[in-house]
């Protein structure tokens, strides 16, 4: 069952990411879907904070993938931007499977490309067409089957 939320600011988006991180376990694949500027990287920054990642999280658009190590016993974060990828073979060349079991993997622009990496994945849709206020976002979170959000 999905959950719908409205986010009103960048601070709230980061806070949502922190809360979501508490629901993630090593091996989780999270697909972020939304238009340019929707807040996918901002949400990932919050997820990183929740996983106690100390390095700065920025969009990996040009490097495609970054690994961020947790400073605690929490899982590492693999942050992927699939915007420039157009084929499953390009995703395969990233070798994400080698780190998935021990990490939380967040993929921006991955819908339709990366779901085959695991039996089940999280899908988080971000839409910025909630109102006239550009900071408002409509979020819909689809957890894997038999999983629930911790908040």
N, C-alpha and C positions, 0 to 999 in steps of 0.2 A: 504494500500500500504506500502510495506517495504522500509526501507532506508538502504543503504549499506555505510559503512565507513571503512577506514583503520586507525588503531591506531599504532603509531610508538614507544610508550614508556609507562612506568608505569604512568608518569605524565599526558600524554594524556588520558590514561584510567580513571584516577581519574577525570580529567576535563570533560570527557564525562559523567561520573556518576553524577557530579554536574549539568550539563546541563539537563540530563534526569530527575533529581529530580524535575525540574520546570514543567515537563509535568505530574507528578504523583499527584493523589488526594487520599484522604482517601478511602480505599476500593480496591485500585488497587493491583492486584496480578501480580508479575513480575517473569517469569520463565527464569532462566539463563541456557543456554545449551552450553556445550563445554567440551573439554577434560581436564584432570588434568593439571594444570599449565597454563590454557588459560587466566586467569585473572578475573574469576568470583568474587572472594572476593575483588580484587582490584577495580573492577567496583562498588561493593557494598560499599566500603569505600568512593568512590566519591559520590554515592547516599546519604550516611549518611551525608557527609559534606553539600550537597545541602539541606538536610532536617534539617540542624542545630543540628545534633546529636553531643554531646560533648564527649561521651565515645568512647574508642577505639573499632573499629570493627575488629574482627578476625574471621577466619573460625570456624563455629559452628559444625565441623565434629563430634566431640565426645559428645557434649551436644545436638546436633540435632537442637536446636532452641534458639535464644536469642532475647530479646526485648530491644531495645534502645530507650530511651525517648528523644524527641526533647526538646531543651532548648528554644523554641519559640512556636508560635502558629501553627507551621507546624506539620504534623502528625508524630507519632512515627514510628519507623522502626522495623519490625519483620523480622529477618534474619534466614533462615532455610537452613540446608544442608541435603538434602534427599538422599545422597549417600548411607547411610546404611539402607535405607528403601526400601522394595521390594514389599509391598502390600498396597493397598488403606486403609486397616484397620489400618495399622501403621500410616499413615498420619492422619486418623480420630482421633487417640488417642492423637495427638498433640493439638487438640481442637483449630485449627487456626481460625475457624469461630467466636470464641468469641472475637477476637481482630481485625478481618479484616475490619469491618466497619469504625473503627477509625484510622487505620494504613495503611502504605504502606508495603506490604509483599513481600519480595524478597526470592525466593527459588532457590538454586543451586541444580542441578541434579534432578529437579522436573518434567521434561518432561515425560508425560505419567502417572504421578501419581497424580498431584494436580490440573489439569485443571478443574476438577469437583467441586472445591470449589467455583467457581464463573461462571457466564454466559460467561464472556469474560476476557481474561488475555493478558498481554504483553508477548511476546517471544523475547528474545535477544540471538542470536546465536553468539558465539565467536569461531573463528577458528584461530589457530596460523600457518597455512600453507600458508601464503601470499608470502613469499620469503625465501631466505636463512638466513635472519636476524631473529634471535629468538625473538626479541622484537616486530616484526610486528604482528598485529592481524587484521583479517578481521571480521568486526562486521556487522550483519544484524539485524535490529530492526523491529519487527512486532507489531505495536500498535493494540489495540482492534478496532473493527469496529467503525466508526464515531469518532475516536480520532486521533489527529495529534500531532507530536512532536512540541515543542515550540521553536525549533532552526533550 
